[in-house]
């Protein structure tokens, strides 16, 4: 058991944030990936970071769902997604 004076602060890794950021970086480095695909990934990251969507991982692939904490439905999410893409 550690004593208080031996405790250290640890940074918690947000796997979804880290993985999506890696996907964006890889997409930007790949000349075959379109700018629209990159914008889509960036919009997904924005929606995730603001808490509008949850990301779960199945066999290394991201699956997105509406966060239960948001007040809007899938249509409102699509509208918000479109707005984020238009701003980029």
Secondary structure as the mmCIF struct_conf table of DSSP 4:
data_model
#
loop_
_struct_conf.conf_type_id
_struct_conf.id
_struct_conf.beg_label_comp_id
_struct_conf.beg_label_asym_id
_struct_conf.beg_label_seq_id
_struct_conf.end_label_comp_id
_struct_conf.end_label_asym_id
_struct_conf.end_label_seq_id
HELX_RH_3T_P HELX_RH_3T_P1 UNK A 4 UNK A 6
HELX_LH_PP_P HELX_LH_PP_P1 UNK A 11 UNK A 13
HELX_RH_AL_P HELX_RH_AL_P1 UNK A 15 UNK A 29
TURN_TY1_P TURN_TY1_P1 UNK A 31 UNK A 32
BEND BEND1 UNK A 33 UNK A 33
HELX_RH_AL_P HELX_RH_AL_P2 UNK A 35 UNK A 49
TURN_TY1_P TURN_TY1_P2 UNK A 50 UNK A 51
BEND BEND2 UNK A 52 UNK A 52
STRN STRN1 UNK A 53 UNK A 58
TURN_TY1_P TURN_TY1_P3 UNK A 59 UNK A 60
STRN STRN2 UNK A 61 UNK A 66
TURN_TY1_P TURN_TY1_P4 UNK A 68 UNK A 69
BEND BEND3 UNK A 71 UNK A 71
HELX_RH_AL_P HELX_RH_AL_P3 UNK A 74 UNK A 87
#
